């Protein structure tokens, strides 16, 4: 049972990247997904029932769409403006994370890093240290509001 979420995720990823649902690709994808899920699921899945919850997968899809359409576009525009104006005020800020699961923290840290203008340089328990291109505050809670709050909202619905 523990292998099923990993199998579905790997198979879906394989089919998306190949861009094909021909029988050869389906069989190859299933074999690759089977091998990977058998080898890694004991390290990746703690509670299979939680991982198979369709509502969590729906939130993951909503998050992906929101991230690609809203968060990324806003961040790219912000960085482009800063490049042309030279208006930067870089700093490393301490950002508290109100999440308990390592998967949630990883999603937030990766989302921050993948968003232009911010890079997570360290994770220390309940804090992320973020190199921010235009630091508007050095207060941890205010930085959380501006940098990670939206990411945390989705991460908690997907992984907590």
C-alpha positions, 0 to 999 in steps of 0.5 A, spaced: 500 500 500 505 504 501 508 504 494 502 506 491 502 514 492 510 513 489 508 509 483 502 514 481 507 520 482 512 517 478 508 514 473 504 521 472 511 525 472 514 520 467 507 521 462 507 528 463 515 529 461 514 524 455 508 527 453 505 521 450 500 515 452 502 510 447 502 503 449 510 503 449 510 509 454 505 506 458 508 500 459 515 503 460 513 508 465 509 503 469 515 499 469 520 505 471 514 507 476 514 500 479 521 499 480 522 506 483 516 505 488 519 499 491 526 501 492 524 508 495 517 508 498 519 506 505 523 512 505 518 517 502 511 515 505 510 515 512 502 514 512 499 511 505 492 513 507 494 520 508 498 520 501 492 517 497 487 522 500 484 525 493 483 532 497 491 533 498 492 531 491 487 536 489 490 542 493 497 540 490 494 541 483 491 548 485 498 550 488 502 548 482 497 552 478 497 558 483 504 558 483 506 558 476 500 563 474 501 568 480 507 567 484 512 566 479 509 571 474 509 577 480 516 575 482 519 575 475 516 582 474 518 584 480 525 582 479 525 585 472 523 592 475 529 591 480 534 590 474 532 596 470 531 601 476 537 598 480 532 598 486 535 593 490 536 592 498 539 585 499 539 582 506 538 575 509 532 575 513 530 570 518 523 567 517 519 563 521 515 557 519 509 554 522 509 547 519 511 541 523 512 536 517 519 536 513 515 535 507 511 542 508 518 545 510 521 543 504 515 545 499 516 552 502 523 552 502 523 550 495 518 554 493 521 560 496 528 558 492 525 557 485 521 564 486 526 570 483 528 575 488 529 570 494 533 564 496 533 560 502 540 559 504 539 555 511 534 551 514 534 551 522 528 548 525 522 552 525 526 558 521 528 559 514 534 564 512 532 567 506 537 571 502 532 577 499 533 581 493 529 587 496 528 586 504 523 591 506 523 588 514 528 585 518 523 582 523 521 575 522 514 575 523 513 581 517 518 577 513 514 571 514 508 575 511 511 577 505 515 571 503 512 565 506 505 565 508 502 564 502 506 558 500 505 555 508 498 555 507 498 551 501 503 546 504 499 545 510 493 543 506 498 538 502 502 535 507 500 537 514 
